[in-house]
Amino acid sequence: MALFAIMMCVNFTACSSDDDEENFESSLIGTWFEVDSEEEQRCYTFNSDHTVICWANNYGVEGEKFNLTWSATKTHESNVS
């Protein structure tokens, strides 16, 4: 009977299903620059509240800023040979 009780306790013990995954979105937070040439670049500032500010710098002159929202989905790359 004691063995049965021990087995029942072990069988109902479970690991947490809420394991923390790496917060991949945090790697996107910050300001990013896309350089087309020496004269033109696009700038993006990603914020943790899922807003992004976009603007272009042309010949050193900052263009109009646009406020947008963003979302991300975790994907996995596979190597193709």
Secondary structure by P-SEA (a helix, b strand, c coil): caaaaaaaaaaaccccccccccccccccccbbbbbccccbbbbbbbccccbbbbbbbccccccbbbbbcbbbbbbbbbbcc
